[in-house]
Amino acid sequence: MVVDQNFHRVKKLLFLLSLILFSTNSFSKNFNFNKIIELEAPWGSSFVNENEMIVTEKGGKIKFVNISTREINEIDHNLNFVEYGQGGLLDILYHEDYIYISYTENRNNWKTSTSIARAKFNKNKLNFKKYFSSQSTN
């Protein structure tokens, strides 16, 4: 009987892979998660620094959260958004003192588009300027 030379290599590889997959217990750690704040339908978040983050809630709120003190401040904004289905305020990113956000833009008469806007970071009020808007399909 002729045996393919690759058969033994594949057999060894499968054995090593199964050994790794079934021995993950030795590599895993126990993690404990603690809820630090209450949010309504959080959708996106971005760290501003080690202790502070900015969070979007699908329903339209942008919150500034201090993780150490658990203090939450709502930030006013000028976005024209609509919450419908999976639409609302979506992802948010802090980068070099600017906030970038994706959201479901309200184009009236139940027409919407996914849009992206940018604002200079401010803990009290974000004045967004729209940079991108997709073509509405509805």
C-alpha positions as CSV (number, residue, x, y, z in Angstrom):
1,M,0.0,0.0,0.0
2,V,1.4,3.4,-1.0
3,V,0.9,6.2,1.5
4,D,1.1,9.8,0.4
5,Q,4.0,11.6,2.0
6,N,1.8,14.6,2.9
7,F,-0.6,12.3,4.8
8,H,1.8,12.0,7.8
9,R,2.4,15.8,7.8
10,V,-1.3,16.5,7.7
11,K,-1.9,13.9,10.5
12,K,0.7,15.6,12.7
13,L,-0.7,19.0,12.0
14,L,-4.2,18.0,12.9
15,F,-3.0,16.4,16.1
16,L,-1.2,19.6,17.1
17,L,-4.2,21.7,16.3
18,S,-6.5,19.5,18.3
19,L,-4.0,19.6,21.2
20,I,-4.0,23.4,21.1
21,L,-7.8,23.7,20.8
22,F,-8.6,21.3,23.6
23,S,-5.9,22.6,25.9
24,T,-7.1,26.3,25.9
25,N,-8.1,25.9,29.5
26,S,-4.4,26.2,30.5
27,F,-4.2,29.5,28.5
28,S,-7.4,31.1,29.6
29,K,-7.9,33.4,32.6
30,N,-10.9,34.2,34.6
31,F,-12.2,37.7,34.0
32,N,-14.7,39.4,36.1
33,F,-16.8,42.3,34.6
34,N,-18.5,44.9,36.7
35,K,-21.2,47.2,35.5
36,I,-20.0,50.7,36.3
37,I,-22.8,52.9,34.8
38,E,-26.4,52.6,33.5
39,L,-27.0,53.4,29.8
40,E,-30.0,53.1,27.5
41,A,-29.1,51.2,24.3
42,P,-25.4,52.1,24.1
43,W,-24.1,51.8,20.6
44,G,-20.6,53.2,20.2
45,S,-17.8,54.3,22.5
46,S,-14.3,55.7,22.3
47,F,-11.7,56.4,25.0
48,V,-10.7,60.1,25.4
49,N,-8.0,59.1,27.8
50,E,-7.3,56.4,30.4
51,N,-10.2,57.4,32.7
52,E,-12.8,59.0,30.3
53,M,-14.8,57.9,27.4
54,I,-17.5,59.2,25.1
55,V,-20.6,57.0,24.4
56,T,-23.5,57.2,22.0
57,E,-26.9,55.9,22.9
58,K,-29.0,54.8,19.9
59,G,-31.8,57.1,21.0
60,G,-29.8,60.2,20.5
61,K,-27.8,61.0,23.6
62,I,-24.0,61.4,23.7
63,K,-22.5,60.9,27.1
64,F,-19.2,61.7,28.6
65,V,-18.2,59.1,31.2
66,N,-15.5,59.3,33.9
67,I,-14.8,55.6,34.6
68,S,-13.0,56.3,37.8
69,T,-15.7,58.5,39.5
70,R,-18.6,57.0,37.5
71,E,-19.8,60.5,36.7
72,I,-21.9,60.8,33.6
73,N,-22.5,64.1,31.7
74,E,-24.8,64.4,28.7
75,I,-23.3,66.4,25.8
76,D,-25.7,68.6,23.7
77,H,-25.3,68.2,19.9
78,N,-26.8,69.5,16.7
79,L,-27.3,66.3,14.7
80,N,-30.4,65.8,12.7
81,F,-30.9,62.1,13.3
82,V,-33.8,59.6,13.5
83,E,-34.0,56.5,15.6
84,Y,-35.8,53.8,13.7
85,G,-35.0,50.0,13.5
86,Q,-31.2,49.9,13.8
87,G,-30.9,53.6,13.0
88,G,-30.0,56.3,15.5
89,L,-26.7,57.5,16.8
90,L,-24.2,54.9,15.8
91,D,-20.4,54.7,16.3
92,I,-18.3,57.4,17.7
93,L,-14.5,58.0,17.7
94,Y,-12.3,60.5,19.5
95,H,-9.1,61.4,17.7
96,E,-6.7,64.3,18.2
97,D,-9.3,66.5,20.0
98,Y,-12.1,65.8,17.4
99,I,-15.2,63.6,17.6
100,Y,-16.3,61.7,14.6
101,I,-19.7,60.1,14.6
102,S,-21.8,58.0,12.3
103,Y,-25.6,58.3,12.5
104,T,-28.9,57.8,10.7
105,E,-29.7,61.2,9.2
106,N,-33.3,62.2,9.0
107,R,-34.1,63.4,5.5
108,N,-37.8,63.9,6.2
109,N,-40.8,61.9,4.9
110,W,-39.2,58.7,6.3
111,K,-36.2,59.1,4.1
112,T,-32.9,58.4,5.8
113,S,-29.2,58.0,5.1
114,T,-26.1,57.0,7.0
115,S,-24.0,60.0,7.5
116,I,-20.7,60.9,9.1
117,A,-19.9,64.2,10.9
118,R,-17.1,65.7,12.8
119,A,-16.9,68.2,15.7
120,K,-14.2,69.8,17.8
121,F,-14.3,68.1,21.2
122,N,-16.1,69.9,24.0
123,K,-17.6,68.3,27.1
124,N,-20.7,70.5,27.0
125,K,-21.8,71.0,23.3
126,L,-20.7,69.4,20.1
127,N,-21.3,71.4,16.9
128,F,-21.1,68.7,14.2
129,K,-20.3,69.4,10.5
130,K,-21.5,66.7,8.1
131,Y,-18.7,65.2,6.0
132,F,-20.4,62.3,4.3
133,S,-24.0,61.2,3.5
134,S,-25.0,58.0,1.7
135,Q,-27.6,58.0,-1.0
136,S,-31.0,57.1,0.5
137,T,-32.6,53.9,-0.7
138,N,-35.9,54.4,0.9
